């Protein structure tokens, strides 16, 4: 996921509009729209303000870009989308993965 996608997800988790976020960091509304669309990125000082406001660290915005190329489609989908799930849903997904792994191992036994 790109910086812009991560920003949009964090903003929505906080229940903020682009206008709200722009006002909170001292930017114009269309500036946040441009960040989210990937047309440009904020300067380092603004990234720090975004991190504090959205309660994430700077790695949140950049970590998935490095990981994306190393994971298969389903692995990346789980990595990126899991942040939006409730804790119970996360546990259900983990239980299902463990179940499928156990079934696969069982099929491979002679």
C-alpha positions in Angstrom: 0.0 0.0 0.0 1.1 3.5 -0.7 1.6 6.4 1.6 -1.7 7.9 0.4 -3.6 4.7 1.0 -2.2 4.3 4.5 -3.0 8.0 5.3 -6.6 7.5 4.1 -7.0 4.4 6.3 -5.6 6.1 9.3 -7.7 9.3 8.8 -10.9 7.2 8.4 -10.1 5.2 11.5 -10.0 8.5 13.4 -13.4 9.5 11.9 -11.9 12.5 10.2 -12.6 14.1 6.8 -9.9 15.4 4.6 -10.9 18.9 5.6 -10.6 18.0 9.3 -7.1 16.6 8.8 -6.0 19.5 6.7 -7.1 22.0 9.4 -5.4 19.9 12.1 -2.0 20.0 10.4 -2.3 23.4 8.8 -2.8 22.4 5.2 -5.4 23.0 2.6 -8.1 20.4 1.9 -6.9 19.7 -1.6 -3.4 19.1 -0.2 -4.7 16.1 1.8 -6.5 14.9 -1.3 -3.3 15.1 -3.2 -1.4 13.1 -0.6 -4.0 10.4 -0.6 -4.1 10.3 -4.4 -0.3 9.9 -4.4 0.2 13.1 -6.4 2.7 14.3 -3.7 3.7 13.7 -0.1 4.0 15.9 2.9 7.3 17.2 4.2 8.9 15.5 7.2 7.6 18.0 9.8 4.1 17.5 8.5 4.5 13.7 8.6 5.5 14.0 12.3 2.3 16.0 12.9 0.2 13.5 11.0 1.8 10.7 13.1 0.9 12.4 16.4 -2.6 13.3 15.3 -3.4 9.9 13.8 -1.5 8.0 16.6 0.8 6.0 14.2 4.5 6.0 13.8 6.2 7.0 10.6 6.9 3.4 9.7 3.1 3.0 9.4 3.1 5.1 6.2 6.2 3.5 4.6 6.5 -0.1 5.8 4.0 -1.7 3.5 5.8 -0.4 0.4 8.8 -2.5 1.2 6.7 -5.5 2.3 4.4 -5.4 -0.7 6.9 -6.7 -3.1 7.9 -9.6 -0.9 4.4 -11.0 -0.3 2.0 -12.9 -2.5 -1.4 -11.4 -3.2 -3.3 -13.0 -0.4 -0.5 -12.5 2.1 -0.4 -8.8 1.2 -4.2 -8.5 1.4 -4.2 -10.0 4.9 -1.3 -7.7 6.0 -2.9 -4.6 4.7 -6.6 -5.3 5.4 -6.2 -6.8 8.9 -5.7 -3.3 10.4 -9.3 -2.6 9.6 -10.7 -5.7 11.4 -12.0 -5.9 14.9 -9.9 -7.9 17.4 -12.5 -10.7 17.2 -12.4 -10.8 13.4 -8.6 -10.9 13.5 -8.8 -13.9 15.9 -11.3 -15.6 13.6 -9.0 -15.1 10.6 -6.1 -16.5 12.5 -8.1 -19.5 13.7 -9.2 -20.2 10.1 -5.6 -20.0 8.8 -4.5 -22.4 11.5 -7.4 -24.8 10.6 -6.5 -24.7 6.9 -2.8 -25.3 7.7 -3.7 -28.3 9.9 -6.0 -29.7 7.2 -3.2 -29.3 4.6 -0.7 -31.1 6.8 -3.2 -33.9 7.4 -3.7 -34.4 3.7 0.1 -34.6 3.2 0.6 -37.4 5.7 0.7 -40.9 4.3 
